[in-house]
Amino acid sequence: MTTVDTVTGYILRLCVEMNIDPQTIFNKKTGAWYFAQGSSTIEVFLTTQKNLQHQPQTFIRCMAALCEIPKDITKQFSLYKTALAINATYLGYKISADEARGLVCIISERNIEGMDFEEMVILINDLGTWADKLDDFMTDEFTKR
């Protein structure tokens, strides 16, 4: 059984392997670690939700901002249409609007049950790779004047 403490240990191990002080990338207010990859910042956090049987399940969620949501409604429509197409193309990732922060983000998540260290590293690295690629495209396409 993979626990929250186990995954937290994985994250700390990753920081050691990357020669990063985990305290410098952890935000107590958000409960998240922030890793940089290229032009992207990957927010990694654990969240617990109840399933349909009302049993708690914990997920690791990785997300990275891709671009700001444009104010222009026509650009918004085009952005959201493109995001839906990307969702159908890049399996394992989803594009989502974070209206509260005014951002479009790429997200990857996984139930931590049975997850090992290597799977966690792949989850974070793969998301960072796609975020680094897509943030430039999305910003150029939808938010530059």
Secondary structure, DSSP 4 states (H G I P E B T S, - for coil): ---HHHHHHHHHHHHHHTT--HHHHEETTTTEEEEEETTEEEEEEEEEEE-TTS-EEEEEEEEEEEEEPPSSHHHHHHHHHHHHHHHHHSTT-EEEEETTTTEEEEEEEEE-TT--HHHHHHHHHHHHHHHHHHHHHHIIIII--
